[in-house]
């Protein structure tokens, strides 16, 4: 293992960050190109790591260590990457979707993308659709990557893609999704362009998306800058002034107009060889002001100049000029049809090429800026239309809210009147049910956006079960056992009620008798834990999956004020972050157990 590239691979596999940096320094000092070190050293090493990880030969810890070692090598190479002429890295925006705080896979993908030469804009975790849209509009990426580990957050991916469409940006960026909660079917249904099941597969997919992308943010073609007739006029004028032929090619080296006499140089090869002999390929020094240009001799000794056209958006093409010989090549000899230049004339031609090339790239820059302006204008129009629709929807919502404020107050007063009448007439059971309903409605409507204590939430469950007991006429009984030490803990309002209602409606309602709901609450270290268990009909595995997929919320029955089971976990995560969980254990005919946990935060001063 004597070569510097092999040593870099070895140090990465060992997870030796310092060793990687040292070997990269040695490779650069020995003249290895930065892109060669990246592709054949760092990326090759991570390909090996990826294969080992997929084959369960290494685990997450080793994966992170080797990734950090590889990243250390990238840090060492980064200052040298800027000298690579015309290399404009592809841009990628990535983030974990709203409601999800997991970032291990996202961070690994970022490392691999950066090692592959991509420019990565990492938005972090819990990224809203609006934040993704803003980043796409700002950074103009070729690819947008979204990750999701929690099945309750995959809906946010579809919402982001819909927001990109509304903003007029969807056609300008390719979208790839991944994560433990995502499948190829979900990706297709959400409208994504691609799906990857891990970070290593993601890099390959992103490369494919970039290579096939026709993004409008890509560098403009020389064909968009100058017309064919303009190029032919340039060719004619240049030949008249200098006696040389010129040809313009695109970024891939293909002529964008008729080459004219430029390719007729082969007719002169035999004559040049007779006079000069076999000179072989050589590099000819040019005027130093002709930046990035070079000249070389062909096998017959004829000289050709290549002047690359490089703008701020990357390489757009090149000007080829030739073919000629220098005076010192033809001392005492006359060659028919082959221009002979002295050093002064060559320098003047180089200045002329520099002037022409500069004007072409300047024009390309103006057109690119105009193109970007039109994009932003189009996106702004889409945004304003969407903003107008949102404002109209907001006005409707405000009107509905004003109208709905009348009904609860009237209903509360009516229920209190009924409750007092029942009490006066000695009907204590009716008074109890009506009073519970009034308290539960007031609690759900006025506290839903605030934090409450566990004690307040438990009291609402007690009221709810009083109503259920009256409804099912003894078919359902309940027990609530909550430790006193968590009663002053804080939690979002209406968290337990949807879980208890789910147990009543889905689990126990089909039973004719003997239904039982048990609610328990306790503290486990720094977590508040609840379990809601019933002895009802249970549910299938697919039903559990459907609950968390949350694709069709309208079909959910276990809701009060629009708060269903998936929303329970979403609201907890919004309040407490990722340090909370909702789990379902159930079998057909054996009941269901819902388990809930979130951080214990004690309310002080009350």
Secondary structure, DSSP 8 states (H G I E B T S, - for coil): --SHHHHHHHHHHHT-HHHHHHHHHHHHHTT--HHHHIIIIIHHHHHHHHHHHHTTSS-HHHHHHHHHHHHHHHHHHHHHHTTSTT----EEEEEEBTT----HHHHHHHHHHHHTT-EEEE--SSB-HHHHHHHHHHH--SEEEEE--SGGGTHHHHHHHHHHHHTT-GGGSEEEEESTT--HHHHHHHT-SEEESSHHHHHHHHHHHHHH---TTS---HHHHS-HHHHHHHHHHHHHHHS-EEEEEETTS-BSS--TTGGGGHHHHHHHHHHH-----EEE---TTSTT-EEEE-TTS-EEEEEEEEETTEEEEEEEEEEEEEGGGGTT---TT-EEE-HHHHHHHHHHHHHHHHHHHHHHHHHHHHHHHHHHHHHHHHHHHHHHHHHHHHHHHHHHHHHHHHHHHHHHHHHHHHHHHHHHTT-HHHHHHHHHHHHHHHHHHHSTTSEEEHHHHHHHHHHHHHHHHHHHTTSEEEEEEE-GGGTTBEEESSSHHHHHHHIIIIIITT-SS-EEEEEEEEEETTEEEEEEEE-S----HHHHHHHHH-S-GGG--S-BTTB-HHHHHHHHHHHHTTS-EEEEEE-TTS-EEEEEEEE--B----
